[in-house]
Amino acid sequence: CPDVEVVFARGTFEAPGVGGIGQSFVDAVRSKATGKSVSVYPVNYPASTDFPTAVQGIRDAANHIEATAASCPNTRIVLGGFSQGAAVAGFVTSEAVPSGASAGDVPDPMPPGIADHVAAVALFGKPSTRFMRAINDPAVTIGPQYVGKTIDLCVDNDLVCDTSGRSLSAHNTYIDAGMTDQAATFVANQL
């Protein structure tokens, strides 16, 4: 069992794996988690514009986190995501099925005790309520047991996460803006 496991959901259209922002974040976590072994689990889901398939990612991440907590109880889990992946990661922390979602379509919330195994949650470009409304999906709400250990980063003017944002190109500047490093510093302090 590793000391730390990063469970990361990539953004829309990124190739399978953790994606560019995810890899930058993982590399930064590894450099800051001195003396700790860090493994990575890329959330398995389509990451396409067929947004309802994000439920597959929510289910996959929750199942993996619960299995890790059971088989490696001392492993500190870091949950993260970029863009659609940030929505996936946020929904994984929810304590209830979002209003408007059919309970049969989405996985049950993780048991409350699982929060003790999650050291930190790092969200990059999490879709705003405005954005989620535009695609007819419920707003992303971080569960109360995770709020204090969550860093939710949004580049200024990012169309996806900034409620007054207008730039789609800003959505791809998280690495250049130093935010993957900023999140890794937050995570290292949570570990």
C-alpha angles and dihedrals in degrees: 000000000000122000089236133019122194112208105194133180115206125222130260114299094005113136117258111286126056097309128229098296090043092052092048089050093047091049090050092048090051091051093049099040091075114195094006127112111236123196127183133222116191109210109243111229137115098259089202133135087264085096097184087068087069084085086074088060093048090052094045094048094046092048091049094047092049092048091048092049089052099044099033105029093170095052112108109223123214114196118199146157146174124227108318085010089056088055089050091050092046093051090049088064095049116122093208140028106270115256110262093030119108111241088221091058099051132051121257114263115268115265111271093244091064089073088071089065095049109085097181146355119214118193124186119191095348107192111259124236087255091055093045091050089052090057092042095247129128119261117267110253121186112224115250093244089059103040095089092051097045128102111195111191127190126175113229113267093012106157092213102050109013108085090218095032120132104174124092091182089060087063090073098051102083094110094046090046089058092241098129087056091045090052092047090054089052090049093048089054090050092051 
